[in-house]
């Protein structure tokens, strides 16, 4: 025997709600990585900034790189940063290294210093008299 429409309805908080939803969109759950198959990758919503080459490298397209513009009058607002603006800027010097902080010879030299002096600083890299401890 087929149930009538009255039997398919139930009372819920002073109004009638159908037992089954009418549209297929109402039955769909949100799509997460746990609901998809084993190859499903949802992504983070961020756009790519380049492409992969066949040799395994990544080429950056600088037209796609995000740039953030600082609004005018930022220093005159009452908003305070997490770090004080009165702190001196840190300028690292990499004398004798062609590529600065990206030079591989710098990392080899730092590793040699670590093997000789341990966690302590070497005499060449000790802090000068103008250095102030922060924190």
Order of alpha helices (4+ residues) and beta strands (2+ residues): beta-beta-beta-beta-alpha
